[in-house]
């Protein structure tokens, strides 16, 4: 996600961060390249124009902060404007009023509404709610059965409906019956079409009104780029959307839809679907995504994933260890194995600040298969070597390589990787866990 854009912007900003002073011409040239990068990422051209006008206005003639170089200051402005462009901060779901609350998912056929309904239910379940899934798509064959199976998989009740019922009737009755399931929120899966038509919109309006929906969320395929933004505009005009969810974002290296959809519709992007698994569903945090786009990583999400897999005592122990510079190869192996459970190794490493730049320098390998090799190499080390990698000289590296069935080059690569990563995690731990602390830390890597 955003890989192409991150690569392009990294190249642009590498040029300007080394300058002691930036002229208006330098800034204009850099922003011209930023414009091309955004357009190539399939960001809406009107959004690009307004974004660059805002950046240019702030970058020209402003007093540079004493702690930043001119190049860093431009990047700071780009970061802040990107964050604002995408909504400023995470916009949660509307739980105002008395339960049960009703959330409705709409979108074209094939956008992933049914799977997204289950993902949203699993997310709410994890955050203390008791959701109930409602199959109101009586058009697509097996839609009801699919949602029922997904509900059983995640342990969430599914309102019993049938193809002979009217969608609006299903919605109204499910809202009335939510209390019988012990549910405080219902998630309504609706029908789609290959393209928007009047019949579909009338049906969706009837469902919305019958269930008194507090959230009307568009589910759109992120890989369709500007088409997703156009669809969002059309659905918003008919239904008055409260937000959107982009799916299949793990396969979109451009990310233009995620950057455009809020700016065009003025409705928040609330979640991203980033994989086929039910757990591959994330809240959309504009400030974190802006960091990722600029190649600054997403340390906060990395830590949150780690905390999901560790109890608080272990998390506190690790944070304390990291802050003292005591992050060893043994801990490295353990944490990488734990984090792998939360997603692919590549997705985890991509959260580390400036990993995009390291990839170009071949400082980090992102092939998930390498984890097996890493474990074999570390297992071939003595306890002393795992505790202090600095003592691993040439003869020790040859022995480790022979014992792990790898090469000396593999051992050298791992030690280089670990040295870089230990610097990052130690710096993070010392910075504290606040957003401000993380942002301050991230800027040190610019």
TANOR-V864152 format. One record per residue. OMEGA is omega as a letter, one per 40 degrees, with the letter a starting at -180 (999 if undefined). D_FIRST is the distance of its C-alpha to the first C-alpha in whole Angstrom. Layout:
BEGIN
omega: [OMEGA;OMEGA]
d_first: [D_FIRST;D_FIRST]
END
This chain:
BEGIN
omega: [i;a;a;a;i;i;a;a;i;i;i;a;i;a;a;a;a;a;i;a;i;i;i;i;i;a;a;i;i;a;i;i;i;i;i;a;a;i;i;i;i;i;a;a;i;i;i;a;a;i;a;i;i;i;a;a;a;a;a;i;i;i;a;i;a;a;a;i;i;i;i;a;i;i;i;i;i;i;a;a;i;i;a;i;a;i;i;a;i;i;a;a;a;i;a;i;a;i;e;i;a;i;a;i;a;i;i;i;i;a;i;a;a;i;i;i;i;i;i;i;i;i;a;i;a;a;i;i;i;a;i;i;a;i;i;i;a;a;a;i;i;i;i;i;i;a;i;i;i;i;i;a;a;i;a;i;i;a;a;i;a;a;a;a;i;a;a;i;i;a;a;a;i;i;i;a;a;i;i;i;a;a;i;i;i;i;a;i;a;i;i;i;i;i;a;i;a;a;i;a;i;i;a;i;i;i;a;a;a;a;a;a;i;i;i;a;i;i;a;i;a;a;i;i;a;i;i;i;i;i;i;i;a;i;a;i;a;a;a;a;i;a;a;i;i;a;i;a;i;a;a;a;a;i;a;a;a;a;a;a;i;a;a;a;a;i;a;i;a;a;i;i;a;i;a;a;i;a;a;a;a;i;a;i;a;a;i;i;i;i;i;a;a;i;a;i;i;a;a;i;i;a;i;i;i;a;i;a;a;i;a;a;i;i;i;i;a;i;i;i;a;a;i;i;a;a;a;i;i;i;i;a;a;a;i;i;i;a;i;i;a;a;a;i;a;a;i;a;a;i;a;a;i;i;i;i;i;i;a;i;a;a;i;i;a;i;a;a;a;a;i;i;i;a;a;a;a;i;a;i;i;i;a;a;i;a;a;a;a;a;a;a;a;a;i;a;i;i;a;i;a;a;a;a;i;i;i;i;i;i;i;a;a;a;i;i;a;i;i;a;a;i;a;a;i;i;i;a;a;a;a;a;a;i;a;a;a;i;i;i;a;a;i;a;a;999]
d_first: [0;4;5;8;9;9;11;13;14;15;18;19;19;21;24;25;25;28;30;33;33;31;33;32;31;29;27;27;26;23;22;23;20;18;19;18;15;14;16;14;11;13;14;17;20;22;19;19;23;23;21;22;26;25;23;26;29;28;28;31;34;33;34;32;32;34;31;29;29;29;25;24;25;24;20;22;22;19;17;20;20;16;16;19;18;15;18;19;19;18;21;22;24;28;30;33;36;38;36;35;32;31;27;27;23;24;22;22;23;20;18;18;20;23;20;18;22;22;19;20;24;23;21;24;26;25;26;29;30;31;29;31;29;31;31;32;30;34;33;30;32;31;29;31;32;28;27;31;29;26;28;30;28;27;30;30;33;33;35;37;37;38;38;41;40;39;35;37;40;37;35;38;40;37;37;40;40;37;40;41;38;38;35;34;31;30;27;28;26;28;28;26;27;25;26;27;31;34;35;31;31;35;34;31;33;36;34;33;36;38;35;35;31;30;26;25;22;20;18;16;13;10;10;13;12;16;18;16;17;21;21;20;23;25;25;25;29;30;29;28;25;24;21;18;15;12;12;10;6;6;7;5;4;7;6;10;11;10;12;15;16;18;19;20;22;22;21;19;16;16;14;11;11;9;11;15;17;18;17;13;14;13;15;13;14;14;15;13;10;12;13;9;9;12;12;14;12;13;16;17;15;16;19;19;18;21;23;22;24;26;29;30;33;31;28;31;32;29;28;32;32;29;30;33;32;32;29;30;29;30;28;25;26;27;23;21;23;22;19;18;20;17;14;13;14;11;9;13;13;10;11;14;15;15;13;12;16;17;15;17;20;20;20;18;17;14;16;17;20;21;22;25;26;25;27;30;31;31;33;35;36;39;38;39;37;34;35;36;34;36;39;37;39;39;41;39;36;38;40;36;35;38;38;34;34;32;33;33;30;28;30;30;26;26;28;26;23;25;26;23;22;25;25;22;23;27;26;23;26;29;27;27;25;25;22;25;25;21;21;24;23;20;22;24;21;21]
END
